[in-house]
Amino acid sequence: MKTSRHTRNNIRLYKISETDIINTIELPDYSEKEGDRLIALKKFPNKYDGYPLKVVHEIREGETFVITAYPLKKKHWR
C-alpha cells in the first residue's frame, strides 16, 4: 500500500492508524466507485469521535494507492 503526502499528513493530524486504513479498504461498511477511485467508509467503535473513517483509494499498477483518509464529519452517510 502506498500513500500520498496528503494521506500521511492526515494520518498525523487525525491520529489514524495504518491498520484502520487497511481494514477500511478490505472490509468497508459502505463503498462506492467514482471513476477510477474507490471510496470506502467504516465505523470504528470508540475512535474518531464516533465518525466513520473515509478512505479514497485507487489501484495503480496492481498496488493500492491511498489518495486521502480522514474521519467523515457527518454521523450519517448515504
C-alpha positions in Angstrom: 0.0 0.0 0.0 1.3 3.4 -1.0 0.1 6.7 0.4 0.1 10.2 -0.8 1.7 13.1 1.1 -1.8 14.4 1.9 -2.7 11.0 3.4 0.4 10.9 5.5 -0.4 14.4 6.8 -4.0 13.3 7.7 -2.7 10.2 9.5 -0.6 12.5 11.8 -3.4 15.1 12.1 -6.2 12.8 13.0 -4.1 10.0 14.6 -5.2 7.4 12.1 -3.5 4.0 12.2 -2.4 2.3 9.0 -4.3 -0.8 10.3 -7.5 1.2 10.3 -6.9 2.3 6.7 -6.3 -1.3 5.6 -9.4 -2.6 7.5 -11.5 0.2 5.9 -10.3 -0.8 2.4 -10.6 -4.5 2.9 -13.9 -4.6 5.0 -15.8 -1.4 4.5 -19.3 -0.8 5.9 -20.1 1.2 2.8 -18.2 1.5 -0.5 -18.8 3.1 -3.9 -16.8 3.8 -7.1 -16.3 7.2 -8.7 -14.4 6.8 -11.9 -11.1 5.1 -11.2 -11.3 5.9 -7.5 -12.8 3.7 -4.8 -14.4 5.3 -1.7 -14.7 3.2 1.5 -16.3 4.1 4.8 -16.0 2.2 8.1 -17.0 2.9 11.7 -14.6 2.1 14.4 -16.1 2.0 17.9 -14.5 4.4 20.4 -12.4 6.0 17.7 -12.6 9.3 15.7 -15.3 10.7 18.0 -17.9 8.3 16.5 -17.4 9.4 13.0 -16.7 6.8 10.2 -13.3 6.7 8.6 -13.3 7.6 4.9 -10.6 6.3 2.6 -10.3 7.3 -1.0 -8.0 5.0 -3.0 -7.3 3.5 -6.4 -5.4 0.6 -7.8 -2.2 1.6 -9.7 -0.1 -1.0 -11.3 -1.6 -3.7 -9.2 -1.0 -1.8 -5.9 -3.4 0.1 -3.7 -2.6 3.9 -3.7 -4.4 5.8 -0.9 -5.3 9.3 -2.0 -6.8 10.5 1.3 -8.1 9.3 4.6 -10.0 11.2 7.2 -12.9 10.9 9.7 -16.1 11.9 7.9 -17.7 14.8 9.8 -21.2 13.5 9.3 -22.6 10.9 11.6 -24.9 9.6 8.9 -23.9 9.0 5.4 -25.7 7.8 2.3 
